[in-house]
Amino acid sequence: MSDWSLPERFEVGDGTVRWNAFGDGPPLVLLHGTPFSSYIWRDVVPVLARDHRVYVWDMLGFGQSTRAALDVSLRRQTTIFVALLEHWGVSGLGLWRTTSAARSHCGRHSCTTSPSSRSPSLMPPR
């Protein structure tokens, strides 16, 4: 899995959520969908971290977080996400929708990704 690492730990009772933060500036939190992990953001994070404090995490049951957790429902992930935001001291985030076309974002911001990449990008809300 290349050099993508989430060294930080957040204990959630029946498991450990792994996370990391990159860069400085206004906070930006990236979420992955299921059944993916934060690894999908690996090409986008360096570009966004030029101007932001970028937080990434692996949801419980995915990626580098505990995979054998009893409850990995979206309801549980939401509860964990809210707790992580508090832990990070992040509030007042705007919402952005994600797409699976990283090249759309990277094309506008000069990051490198292969043409067949399935990494997501950020798109402004409609």
N, C-alpha and C positions, 0 to 999 in steps of 0.2 A: 504494500500500500504506500509506495514512495516514502516521502518524509513527512506526510501529514500526521500531526500528533496533537492530541488533546490532553495535555498533562494535568490540567486542573480537575479537581474532583468535587462533586456536590452530592452529599449523602441524602437519600430520599426514603429511608426506612428499609425497603426490601431490595435496595440496589444502590448503585452509584452512577450518577450522570457525569459524563466527561465533557469538558468544555475548554475553550481557549479564547483569548482576545488578542487583537492585532491593531497596531496603529494608534493614532491619537486624533482627537477631534470629537465632533458630535457623535453620540452612540448610534450604531446601526446593528440590528440583530438579524441574523440569517437563520431561517428555519428550513429543515429538510422535510420532505414528505415521507410517506411510508410506501414501500419498504426500503427506503434509502438511508443515507447517513450524511453527516456534514462533509464528507469527502467530495460530494458533488460540487461544493463551493470552492475547492482548492485553487482553481484558476481565476476565480472572480475576487477572492479575498484580497490578494496583493494590490489590485487596482483600487478597490474600495478603501483599503487601509491607508492609502495616500492622504485621504482627507477626513477619515472617520475612525472612531474606535469601533472595530468590527468584532462582534461576539458571535461565536458559532458553538453549537452543542450537538451532541448525539442524543436523541430521545431515548428514554429508557427502553431497552430491548433491541436497540439498533447500534450499529457501528462499534465504537469503543466503550460505550456504556454497558452496564450489566445486561446480558441477554436473557438470563433465566428469571427475570422478574415475573411475579404473579399477575400483575395488572399493567398492561401496556396500552390500555384503551385511550382514545383521544381525550376523554374527560380527564383521565389521570395525567396525560401529557400536558394538558392545559394547566392543571394545578401545579405541576412541576415548573412549567414555563413562568407562571406568575411568581413563584418562589425564587426562581433564578433571577428574574428582573429585579426583584427586591434585593437579593444578594449582591447583584452587580451595581445597585444604586441607580438603575435606569428607569426613567418614567417619561411619560409624554411622547412616546413614539408614534409616528404616523404609520399607517398600514400601507404596504405595497403588495401587489400580487406578483406571483412568480410565474415564469414560463420555463419550458425545457429547452429554450434556444439561447444558450450562452453567447453564441456568436452575435446575436443582436446587440447585447450589452457590450461585448468585447469589441465589436466593430466600431462602436462610438467612443470607446475608451482605450483602445490600443492594448488590450491584454492578449495573450496568446492562448489559443485553444485550437484543437484540431477541427476540421470541418464536420467531422462526424460526432463531435462532442455532444453529450446529452446533459451537460452541466446547466443548471438554471441561471437565469439572469434576473435582475430587478427591472420591473416595468412600473412606471408611475401609475397611481390609482386612476381609474376612469371617472 
